[in-house]
Amino acid sequence: MTPLQFQQLHAARWQELQHLLDQAEGAGRNSGAWDGARLADLYRGVCEQLALAQARCYPIHLTQQLEALAQRAHRVIYRHQDFGLARLGRLALVGFPQAVRAHRGYVLAALLLFLLPTLAMGWACWRDPGFSLHMLPAERLQEFDGMYDSQGPIGRVRSADTDWEMFGFYVMHNIGIGFQCFAAGIFAGVGSAFFLVFNGLAGGAVAGYLIAQGHATNFFSFIVTHSAFELTAIVLAGAAGLRLGHALLAPGRRTRVQALRAAAVEAVVVVYGAAALLVVAAAVEAFWSTAAWIAPEVKYGAGAACWTLVLAYLGWQGRPAPQPTGPAAGKATDKAAHAG
């Protein structure tokens, strides 16, 4: 789609948003004369269109126009509640999933960088358990053998006495991996790609080795639930890092510093969501995944439900309601005119 076609496609919505902003800014803080729900819907749309325009390197005057429009709408919508639970709820229910979809190209690249090494290394170590020594020392593999045997809590580090200790350990461990995958993107994206591949290789080596050693049931029942949150978060953190790297390599008409700053503003929403997913993963891993008294079949069912929930949330949550077309649209317009 050319920039002109893109502009013609969305111009009517931009004009409507500008008209609503003029009404809202002129009506005063306490007036209800303007349609706040419609303004919020148009604001979400212009944010998605801005992300598309930047990703496609459309002319700078077009992206600047959309940036100015989005900033005006943001000030109007959030001026009453700059902080608090309402804003956090909007971020969780709208901002984060929309940001993930806006970065879908980077998410796909990060997924492939993580998943393909995981599968390749897992297959190699399953065929030859000794191959895992290329990634992990023998002492570490023996520790994994002890963690996934049939005695005691599954997957728990033996130095930890309580679930709360494990929760703290998992939080620090997970956040550390996520931060590496994101922050290393400053090195033209190569750092993020490296950590995604490295963690994929390490995870695949552990999985292949444990399956070959006969611990498949304990291993898969342990990871199936919390992996929906943890692995998704690692991929998203890596995608945000790749976004930073792309901004440095292809800044467009901006300076590299300007492009990096703009990319960081967009990617930080993904990072916030990834951090929240990592905390959820740590809680599930510490209090649910390690429980040996829960039947593997129950964990598999819970894992399937969590994977479905996460994918549905990122794929559909926060999408604007479809606008009526045809006769229904005409009736809605007439009703709005009479209401005005």
KEMI-380894 format. One record per residue: residue in three letters; y, x, z of N, C-alpha, C in turn. Coordinates in pm, whole numbers, plus 50000, padded with zeros to 5 digits. Atoms other than C-alpha are relative to their C-alpha. Layout:
N
ALAYXZYXZYXZ...
***
This chain:
340
MET498815008550000500005000050000501255008950000THR498774992250008503405014049900500954995850112PRO499035003949898506305014550149500744987249965LEU499285012250039508084987649945499134987650022GLN500915011249976505024964849953499844997250148PHE500115001449854504654971250326501234992950056GLN498765006049951508294962150384500114985349958GLN499955013850046508084930650173499014991150076LEU501025007749930504924919650354500464995850140HIS499665002549860506454921750702501484996950023ALA498555001649983510184916750638500354987150072ALA499675012949938510164880050741499815000550151ARG500254998949856508644888051081501035009050067TRP498974991349943511114916351135501334992750015GLN498765007649992514034893551057499944989750112GLU500165009749892512664867151292500125006750136LEU499904992749874512294892951568501445004050028GLN498604996449981515844905151513500834987950042HIS499275012249964517124869351531499734996250145LEU500335003149861515264863251858500645010050096LEU499364989949914516594895852001501494997350013ASP498585003549993520134885851911500224988450096GLN499895011449910519574852852091499805004350145ALA500324995949863518024869352396501095008750060GLU498974991249948520674896152429501334992950019GLY498755007449986523464871052384499934988650100ALA500155011649910522014843952609500195003550145GLY499884996449859522164863852929498645000550066ARG501254997449932519504872853179499304987350045ASN500615011749938518924838353326499854988149907SER500095011250093518924817353013498604998949942GLY501315002150060515764801952871500104994549860ALA499765006050131517204792952530499195006649889TRP500764993150103515004817752343498524999850034ASP501455001249988511254817652285499405013650038GLY500514987249953509884845952498498605003049952ALA501374997850045506264840852395499975004749855ARG499954996050140507114843452027500575014249987LEU499434986650005509264874152090498955010450037ALA501054990549959506364891252272498975001849889ASP500964999350109504024882951984500545008749885LEU499394992050107506434897451727500155014650041TYR499874986349948506964928051948498675007549985ARG501314993550016503224935551953499735003249853GLY500204997650142503154931751577500805011749948VAL499154989250051506054955351516499525013650054CYS500564987549949504414981551740498835004649914GLU501114996550088501264980351528500505004749863GLN499464996250131503334982051209500705013550006LEU499384986849984505275011751344498945010950000ALA501084990149998502035030251416499435002249860LEU500504998850137500815022851063500985007749913ALA499004993250082504085034350907500035014950030GLN500014985849965503955067051100498735006849952ALA501264994150044500295072951020499985002149849ARG499994998950146500955067250649501175008249947CYS498864991550038504075089450651500964992649907TYR499035007650077506325062050516501395006350019PRO498674993949992510015070950458500604998950140ILE499484999049864511895080850771500924988450034HIS499085011049971514475053150735499234987450041LEU500815011749965511685027150756499445001450141THR500534998049865510065042251065501104999450105GLN498895000849905513455046051232500444985650022GLN499665014149986514225009451163499014992950093LEU501025006249915510924998951322500085005150143GLU499854994549865511445022451617501144993150074ALA498855006449937514865007551685499694985450037LEU500355014049974513494972151660499034999150118ALA500965000149889510574980051893500685003450132GLN499304996249878512894996652146500854988550052ARG499195011649957515224966552150499114989350063ALA500905010249947512324942752201499425004350134HIS500544995049873510874964752475501014998250113ARG498985001549895514164964552666500144985450042VAL499845014149968514424926752644498814994850080ILE501215005449938510824919852743499785005650140TYR500364993449875510524944953026501195002250094ARG498844997049916514044944953172499894993750138HIS500115006449869513074921153453498925006450085GLN501134994649926509844938753551499655013649942ASP500274986750050509984975753482498795006350069PHE501124994749926507324982653745499214988350058GLY500765010249931504574963553921498724996349931LEU501325003950048501284946453866500064993149864ALA499905007050128502534925253576500015010049884ARG499944990050107503354955953368498655007149986LEU501324993650005500044972253462499004990849930GLY500895009550066498254940553355500224999549850ARG499714999950145500034940453018499455012549934LEU500534987550055499064976752968498484999149982ALA501455000850006495404969453044499524989849899LEU500475011050083495134936852852500515000549857VAL499404999950133497364944352554500255014249950GLY499554987050049498824979452532498885009649970PHE501074990150018495675000352577499094996649882PRO500885002750115493304982352337500745000449867GLN499244999150125496074979552076500225014549961ALA499794985850030496775016852105498725006349948VAL501274994650049493085024752059499784996049854ARG500195004450139492935003851742501005006749906ALA499014993150083496135019851613499595014449972HIS500484986350017494405053751656498565000449949ARG501425001250035491125042551501499515011649914GLY500434988650080491045071151250499675012050087TYR500254988949907491295096851529498794997050088VAL501155003849918488765077451737498705002449922LEU501204997850082486255078451451499705014949987ALA500214985550012486785115851403499475005750131ALA500464995149871486355122251776498564995550028LEU501355005049979483235100551786498985008449924LEU500934991950079481595120451506499885014050056LEU500044986649942482555153651665499175000550128PHE500775000649875480915142551989498554995749976LEU501315006250014477955121751870499035008549918LEU500924992550087476525143151590499425012350070PRO500604988949924476145174851804499064995350111THR500875005349895474665153552084498624996749943LEU501285003950060471975139151856499235012149948ALA500674988350056471225172251685499405008750111MET500504991749892470905192052007498914992750079GLY501045007649931468945164052176498675000549928TRP501234999550078466415163551893499375013950007ALA500534986349997466075201651893499355003150135CYS500544997049867465515203452271498814991250033TRP501195008449982463065174552262498805006249929ARG501094993550073461015192751998499585012950068ASP500284987249934461285225952187500865001050124PRO499184999849877462435223552552500635013750028GLY499434986849979462995260952557501305002249926PHE498764998750076465785256552303501214996750086SER498885003749912467925241752582500565012150073LEU499504987949934468225276952728501155006349921HIS498864995150077470685284252446501314994050052MET498805006649948473095260152619500135000950151LEU499985000749854472125260352987499075010650059PRO500894990349936470685286553225498784993250061ALA501245005549947467175281953364500214993650137GLU499755005749869468515275653715500604986149990ARG499375013250019470595246553590498974989949954LEU501045009150046467625231453410499064996250114GLN500835003149884465545233953726500704990050093GLU499245009549919468315215953911499934985949940PHE500135013150064468195187753655498604994250021ASP501355004749971464425185853703499944993550137GLY500005005549865465005180154074500824987350011MET499135011749994467785154754016499344987649942TYR500575011650070465645132653791498514998450026ASP501375002949964462305134153963499944986450069SER500175013549944460935103054134500344999150147GLN499725000049857462065112854484501514998950024GLY498615001049959465375101454634500894994049894PRO499045005850093468545089754461499965007249865ILE500114994250134468375095054086501315006449960GLY498834993550056470785120253941501005005350098ARG499014995449902472505129054267499875014950022VAL499994985949962473525164854333499505001150142ARG500674999549871471405175054628500915004250115SER499084996049894474355189654820500844988450050ALA499215011649960475965155054841499144990850086ASP500775008149906474875133755137500274985149984THR499655014150008476635100955058500504996449861ASP499475004850128477645079454763501495002949986TRP498564997450006481295084754855500285014549960GLU499844986150042480905122354822499745001449851MET500294999550142479345117154483501114993549917PHE498895006450071482155093654383501145009849980GLY498944989950013484725120754456499635010949902PHE500454989650092482645146454270500094995249856TYR500005005450136482255124053965501424997949948VAL498625001950043485975115453957500595013249953MET499434987050037486995152053955499335005549874HIS500734994950116484295161253704500404992749872ASN499685007950119485045132753465501445002049955ILE498584998150035488825136453480500215013849940GLY499874986550054488445173753418499585000749854ILE500474999950139486445168253100500994992549910GLY499055007750080488835141352977501305007549977PHE498764992550014491865163153044499845011549901GLN500244989250096490325192252854500044994749856CYS500085005450135489595170452552501374995749948PHE498675004350044493165157052546500975011749990ALA498974989749996495325186652649499765011149900ALA500294989350097493535211352421500444996349860GLY499505004050131494855191152128501305007049963ILE498744993050027498105210952162499765012149910PHE500334988650086496285239251981499564994849862ALA500215005450135496535221151647498744991649989GLY501185008650002493655198251744498695007550010VAL501254992149998491125226951737499394999850140GLY500515000149863490845227252116499274987050033SER500665012849975490035190252134498674999149926ALA501255000050077487455193751858498955008750067PHE500954991049934485875223052042499374993550122PHE500545005949877485525204652373499144987849970LEU500865011250039484145173652202498635004949954VAL501274994450049481495194252022499235006450114PHE500684993049890480735215252330499364990250097ASN500565009849907480265185352559498874992149935GLY501105006450070478145168552293498755008650000LEU501154990949999475905199152268499375001050138ALA500524999049864475605202152646499254987350040GLY500675012649967474785165252690498704998249924GLY501225001050079472265166252408498905009150051ALA500984990649947470565196952557499344994350126VAL500555005849877470165179752895499084988249967ALA500805011850034468905147352740498685004049935GLY501234995950068466405164152508499025006850094TYR500874992949905465065186552785499334990350097LEU500565009349902464625158253038498994990649937ILE500965008750068462915135752784498695007649976ALA501194992050024460525163752692499225002750128GLN500654997549872459775169453062499434987450063GLY500575012449949458765133153110500914992150092HIS499065007049913461905121253290500824989649924ALA499195008750085463045097253016500424987350073THR499665012649934462885065653228501085001950103ASN498984997549899464815080053520501345003949937PHE498764995350062467335096753290500764988649932PHE499315010550074468105067253065500454988650092SER499585010549907468165041953350501195004650083PHE498854994749926470625065053527501284999449918ILE498764998650078473085069853240500434987449928VAL499735010850094472875036753056501224991650039THR498895008849960475435017753264501335007349997HIS498694993449991478175042753344500395007249871SER499654993250125477935059553003500884991449911ALA499145008750080479595028952849501475003250026PHE498614996849965482785038753033500285015049982GLU499754985650001482385076553057500055005749859LEU500044994350134481395085152700501124994349914THR498885005950073483935060652558501305006950037ALA498764993649956486675076552768500125014249946ILE499964986350052485735111852660500384999949852VAL499665001050143485875101752293501474996249983LEU498605004250012489235084252345500955011350039ALA499164988749962490685114452527500045010449888GLY500034990850113489535136452240500804994849882ALA499225005950109491065112151989501495001950025ALA498594997849967494415114552170500385014549977GLY499744985950027494155152452152500085002949851LEU499944998250145493435150951780501314994549943ARG498715005550043496555129351741501105010250021LEU499014989649977498625156951898499875011149896GLY500214989350097497045182851673500464996349860HIS499575004550133497695162251360501514999949990ALA498535000150002501355158451456500555014049979LEU499554986250018501695196251474499725005149859LEU500374995150132499895202351146500744992749888ALA499345008150104501585174050951501144992150063PRO498895006949932504945165951111500804990849910GLY499225008350090506275148650800501425005149987ARG498594996150013510065148650781500635003850133ARG499494996249869510445155851151499725014750025THR500384986849953510455189251322498694998850074ARG501295000649931507175198551486500174995250145VAL499765004449863508675193251830500224984850004GLN499775014450006509905158451735498704992449972ALA501275006550034506555149551579499045000250119LEU500884999049883504695162051886500444990550109ARG499495009249897506955142252118499644985549967ALA500325013750040506455110251919498504997350012ALA501455001749990502675115551903499574998850145ALA500365000649858502525121552278500334986550060VAL499625013249950504385089052348498964989549960GLU501005009550047501855069952139498645002550065ALA501354996749952498775088552261499864998350150VAL500115000449855499625087052631499444986650048VAL500585012949964498725050052640498485000749994VAL501444998250011495235059252520499485008550116VAL500414991249890495065086652785499974992350131TYR500015008249879496025062253062498734991650008GLY501195008450002493245038952957498735008150017ALA501184991549987490735067252924499825004550145ALA500094996049859491575079153277499464988650086ALA500495011549924491005044053413498504998049975LEU501425001450030487645042153233499175010750070LEU500734989349932486625075653385499854997150149VAL500115003749859487385063053735498954989050018VAL501025010549995485335031653669498615006149983ALA501294993550022482515053553535499535007350125ALA500374992849878482595074853850499514990550108ALA500425009749899482345044154073498614994449967VAL501305005550040479435029453875498915010650017GLU500994989349992477675063153862499605002950145ALA500284996649860477975069154237499294988950075PHE500495011049917477155034454371498914991749933TRP501005008050071474905019454102498945008749933SER500944992350082473355045453873499025008050084THR500874991649918471945066854156499014992050083ALA500855008349913470215037254327498584999349944ALA501385000150046466465042854293499314986750026TRP500645012749967465685008554441500244989349892ILE499755009650108467114990854133499045003049885ALA500994998250106464474985453865500685004849871PRO499414995350126465085003853537500364988749905GLU499725011050090464914970853348501344993350034VAL498725005949958467834957453553501155008949955LYS498954990750043469864988653479500204999649848TYR499875001150145469104985653109500784987449962GLY499255012350028470354949853112501465001350035ALA498614997949961473504959553301500705009549903GLY499414990750096474044988453061500344993449869ALA499725007250124473764966152757501224991050015ALA498845008749976476264942052913501295008250003CYS498794991749991478734970352988500405005549864TRP499674995150135478494985052638500604988849916THR499455011350075479084950652488501414996950046LEU498685002949945482044944752720501035010249954VAL499054989550038483684978252644500354999249851LEU499755000550144483294975352267500784987549962ALA499265012450029484484939152261501445001250050TYR498654998449944487464947852483500865008749909LEU499214991150085488594976652262500184994349860GLY499935005150136487904957751940500824987449985TRP499355013050018489424923652012501084996750102GLN499015003549898491464923052333501415003749954GLY498614997250032495214920552280500404997049857ARG499635003750136495084908251922500894987750004PRO499155012050002497894883551844499254987949948ALA500655012350045496844847551797500314997849852PRO499765002350143496424838351427501064989349978GLN498935009450030499424820851280499474988949909PRO500475010950087498804786251126500565001349860THR499584999550141498974783850749499874986249939GLY500105012650073499364755550500500714988750072PRO499365011749938500144720550630500235001750149ALA499844998049856499574731150990501245008350030ALA498824991649979502244757950956501274991949982GLY498815008450021504704732350816500274990950117LYS499815008649884504104708751106500535007950118ALA499534991849889504554737151356501465003649984THR498604996650025507824747151190500904988150027ASP499215011949974509074711251199500164997250148LYS499935002249856508204708051566500955009950066ALA499104989949944509994740651644501454996749969ALA498635003550037513064728751453500524988450084HIS499575011349918513164695551640500215004350145ALA499854995449861512634713551972501295007650017GLY498754992449989515564736451894501194990749999
***
